[in-house]
Amino acid sequence: MQSVSIFLSMYDRSRRAEVTLPSSVTVGELMEQCQQRWSLPEDSFILRDLGRNRVLLDHETIEEAEIANGAELQIFPLVEGGAA
């Protein structure tokens, strides 16, 4: 099993961390850890690979999402919009 070192940050850069994790970790598991450690509300954020401008899916592993060493992943709020 390989390990990947990445940078995680909030969309507003209020929080930032460098982490090393197994490539078998899913995006959903990574988001759960961020929500717990940074006290984020559940189900209201997505994770994006800034270098590739790609939204990551919860069921993808780090390996399946092709996240490279040194990649910067950013947590963005889900914004719902619409007209009344």
MARBA-3410 file (N, C-alpha, C, O; in Angstrom, 1 decimal):
84
0.8,-1.2,0.0,0.0,0.0,0.0,0.9,1.2,0.0,1.8,1.4,0.8 ~ 0.6,2.2,-0.9,1.4,3.4,-1.0,0.8,4.5,-0.1,-0.4,4.5,0.2 ~ 1.6,5.4,0.2,1.2,6.6,0.9,1.3,7.8,0.0,2.2,7.9,-0.9 ~ 0.5,8.8,0.3,0.5,10.0,-0.5,0.5,11.2,0.5,-0.3,11.2,1.5 ~ 1.3,12.2,0.3,1.4,13.4,1.1,0.7,14.5,0.3,1.0,14.8,-0.8
-0.3,15.1,0.9,-1.1,16.2,0.3,-1.3,17.3,1.2,-1.1,17.2,2.4 ~ -1.8,18.4,0.6,-2.1,19.6,1.4,-3.7,19.8,1.4,-4.3,19.7,0.3 ~ -4.3,20.0,2.5,-5.7,20.2,2.6,-5.9,21.6,3.1,-5.2,22.1,4.0 ~ -6.9,22.3,2.6,-7.2,23.6,3.1,-8.7,23.9,2.9,-9.4,23.3,2.0 ~ -9.2,24.8,3.6,-10.5,25.3,3.4,-10.5,26.3,2.3,-9.5,26.9,1.9
-11.7,26.5,1.7,-11.8,27.4,0.5,-11.3,28.8,0.8,-10.8,29.5,0.0 ~ -11.5,29.2,2.1,-11.1,30.6,2.5,-9.7,30.6,3.1,-9.2,31.6,3.6 ~ -9.0,29.4,3.1,-7.7,29.3,3.6,-7.6,29.5,5.1,-6.5,29.8,5.6 ~ -8.7,29.4,5.8,-8.7,29.6,7.3,-8.1,28.5,8.0,-7.6,28.6,9.1 ~ -8.1,27.3,7.4,-7.4,26.1,7.9,-6.6,25.5,6.8,-7.0,25.5,5.7
-5.5,24.9,7.2,-4.6,24.3,6.3,-3.8,23.2,7.0,-3.4,23.4,8.1 ~ -3.6,22.0,6.3,-2.8,21.0,6.9,-2.1,20.2,5.9,-2.6,20.0,4.7 ~ -1.0,19.6,6.2,-0.3,18.7,5.3,-0.5,17.3,6.0,-0.2,17.1,7.1 ~ -1.0,16.4,5.2,-1.2,15.0,5.7,-0.6,14.0,4.8,-0.5,14.2,3.6 ~ -0.3,12.9,5.4,0.2,11.7,4.7,-0.8,10.6,5.0,-1.0,10.3,6.2
-1.3,10.0,3.9,-2.3,8.9,4.2,-2.2,7.8,3.1,-1.6,8.1,2.1 ~ -2.7,6.7,3.4,-2.7,5.6,2.5,-3.5,5.9,1.2,-4.5,6.5,1.3 ~ -3.1,5.4,0.1,-3.8,5.7,-1.2,-5.1,5.0,-1.2,-5.9,5.2,-2.1 ~ -5.4,4.0,-0.3,-6.6,3.3,-0.2,-7.7,4.0,0.5,-8.9,3.6,0.5 ~ -7.4,5.2,1.1,-8.4,6.0,1.8,-9.4,6.6,0.8,-9.0,7.0,-0.3
-10.7,6.5,1.1,-11.7,7.1,0.2,-11.8,8.6,0.4,-11.5,9.1,1.5 ~ -12.2,9.4,-0.5,-12.5,10.8,-0.4,-13.5,11.0,0.7,-13.4,12.0,1.5 ~ -14.5,10.2,0.8,-15.5,10.3,1.9,-14.9,10.1,3.3,-15.3,10.9,4.2 ~ -14.0,9.2,3.4,-13.3,9.0,4.7,-12.5,10.2,5.1,-12.4,10.6,6.2 ~ -11.8,10.7,4.1,-11.0,11.9,4.3,-11.8,13.1,4.7,-11.5,13.8,5.6
-13.0,13.3,4.1,-13.9,14.4,4.4,-14.4,14.2,5.8,-14.6,15.2,6.6 ~ -14.8,13.0,6.2,-15.2,12.7,7.6,-14.2,13.1,8.6,-14.6,13.7,9.6 ~ -12.9,12.8,8.4,-11.9,13.2,9.3,-11.8,14.7,9.4,-11.6,15.3,10.4 ~ -11.8,15.4,8.2,-11.8,16.9,8.2,-13.0,17.4,9.0,-12.8,18.4,9.7 ~ -14.1,16.9,8.8,-15.3,17.4,9.5,-15.2,17.2,11.0,-15.6,18.1,11.7
-14.7,16.1,11.4,-14.5,15.9,12.8,-13.4,16.8,13.4,-13.6,17.4,14.5 ~ -12.3,16.8,12.8,-11.1,17.6,13.3,-11.3,19.1,13.2,-10.8,19.8,14.1 ~ -12.0,19.6,12.2,-12.2,21.0,12.0,-13.6,21.4,12.4,-14.0,22.6,12.1 ~ -14.4,20.6,13.0,-15.8,20.9,13.4,-16.6,21.5,12.3,-17.3,22.5,12.5 ~ -16.7,20.8,11.2,-17.5,21.3,10.0,-18.8,20.6,10.1,-18.9,19.5,10.5
-19.9,21.3,9.6,-21.2,20.6,9.5,-21.1,19.5,8.5,-20.3,19.5,7.6 ~ -21.9,18.5,8.8,-22.0,17.3,7.9,-22.7,17.6,6.6,-23.6,18.4,6.5 ~ -22.3,16.9,5.5,-22.9,16.9,4.2,-23.1,18.3,3.6,-24.0,18.5,2.9 ~ -22.2,19.2,3.9,-22.4,20.5,3.3,-21.1,21.0,2.6,-20.9,22.2,2.3 ~ -20.1,20.0,2.4,-18.9,20.4,1.8,-18.5,19.4,0.7,-18.9,18.2,0.8
-17.7,19.8,-0.3,-17.1,18.9,-1.3,-15.6,19.1,-1.3,-15.1,20.2,-0.8 ~ -14.9,18.2,-1.9,-13.4,18.3,-1.9,-13.0,18.4,-3.4,-13.5,17.7,-4.2 ~ -12.1,19.3,-3.7,-11.7,19.6,-5.0,-10.2,19.6,-5.1,-9.5,20.1,-4.3 ~ -9.7,18.9,-6.2,-8.3,18.9,-6.5,-8.0,20.2,-7.3,-8.4,20.3,-8.4 ~ -7.3,21.2,-6.6,-7.0,22.5,-7.3,-6.2,22.4,-8.5,-6.4,23.1,-9.5
-5.2,21.5,-8.5,-4.3,21.4,-9.7,-5.0,21.0,-10.9,-4.6,21.4,-12.0 ~ -5.9,20.1,-10.8,-6.7,19.6,-11.9,-8.1,20.2,-12.1,-8.8,19.8,-13.0 ~ -8.4,21.1,-11.1,-9.8,21.7,-11.1,-10.8,20.6,-11.3,-11.7,20.7,-12.2 ~ -10.8,19.6,-10.4,-11.7,18.5,-10.4,-12.4,18.3,-9.1,-11.7,18.2,-8.1 ~ -13.7,18.1,-9.1,-14.4,17.7,-7.9,-14.2,16.2,-7.6,-14.3,15.4,-8.6
-13.8,15.8,-6.4,-13.6,14.5,-6.1,-14.9,13.8,-5.5,-15.6,14.5,-4.8 ~ -15.1,12.6,-5.9,-16.3,11.9,-5.5,-16.1,11.1,-4.2,-15.0,10.5,-4.0 ~ -17.0,11.0,-3.3,-16.9,10.3,-2.0,-16.4,8.9,-2.1,-15.7,8.4,-1.3 ~ -16.9,8.2,-3.1,-16.6,6.7,-3.2,-15.2,6.5,-3.8,-14.7,5.3,-3.7 ~ -14.5,7.5,-4.4,-13.2,7.3,-5.0,-12.2,7.1,-3.9,-12.2,7.8,-2.9
-11.2,6.2,-4.1,-10.0,6.2,-3.3,-9.1,7.3,-3.8,-9.2,7.8,-4.9 ~ -8.1,7.6,-2.9,-7.1,8.6,-3.3,-6.4,8.1,-4.6,-6.0,8.9,-5.5 ~ -6.1,6.8,-4.7,-5.5,6.2,-5.9,-6.4,6.3,-7.1,-5.9,6.7,-8.1 ~ -7.6,5.9,-7.0,-8.6,6.0,-8.1,-8.7,7.5,-8.6,-8.9,7.7,-9.8 ~ -8.7,8.4,-7.7,-8.8,9.8,-8.1,-7.5,10.4,-8.6,-7.5,11.5,-9.1
-6.5,9.6,-8.6,-5.2,9.9,-9.2,-4.6,11.2,-8.5,-4.1,12.1,-9.2 ~ -4.7,11.2,-7.2,-4.1,12.3,-6.4,-2.6,12.1,-6.2,-2.2,11.0,-5.7 ~ -1.9,13.0,-6.7,-0.4,12.9,-6.6,0.2,13.5,-5.4,-0.5,14.3,-4.7 ~ 1.4,13.0,-5.0,2.1,13.6,-3.9,2.2,15.1,-4.1,2.5,15.6,-5.2 ~ 2.0,15.9,-3.1,2.1,17.4,-3.1,0.8,18.0,-3.7,0.8,19.3,-3.8
-0.2,17.3,-4.0,-1.4,17.9,-4.5,-2.1,18.7,-3.4,-2.0,18.5,-2.2 ~ -2.8,19.8,-3.9,-3.5,20.6,-2.9,-5.0,20.4,-3.2,-5.6,20.6,-4.2 ~ -5.7,19.9,-2.1,-7.1,19.6,-2.1,-7.8,20.7,-1.3,-7.3,21.0,-0.2 ~ -8.9,21.2,-1.8,-9.5,22.3,-1.1,-11.0,21.9,-0.8,-11.7,21.3,-1.6 ~ -11.4,22.3,0.4,-12.8,22.0,0.9,-13.7,23.2,0.6,-13.4,24.3,1.0
-14.7,22.9,-0.2,-15.7,24.0,-0.6,-17.1,23.7,0.0,-17.5,22.5,0.0 ~ -17.8,24.7,0.4,-19.2,24.5,0.8,-20.1,24.2,-0.4,-19.9,24.8,-1.5 ~ -21.1,23.4,-0.2,-22.1,23.2,-1.2,-23.1,24.3,-1.1,-23.6,24.6,-0.1 ~ -23.3,25.0,-2.2,-24.2,26.1,-2.3,-25.4,25.7,-3.1,-25.3,25.4,-4.3 ~ -26.6,25.8,-2.5,-27.8,25.5,-3.3,-28.4,26.9,-3.7,-28.5,27.8,-2.9
-28.9,26.9,-4.9,-29.5,28.2,-5.3,-30.8,27.8,-6.1,-31.1,26.7,-6.4 ~ -31.5,28.8,-6.4,-32.8,28.6,-7.1,-33.7,29.8,-6.9,-33.4,30.8,-6.2 ~ -34.7,29.8,-7.7,-35.7,30.9,-7.6,-36.9,30.4,-7.0,-37.3,29.3,-7.1 ~ -37.6,31.3,-6.3,-38.9,31.0,-5.7,-40.0,31.1,-6.6,-41.2,30.8,-6.2
END
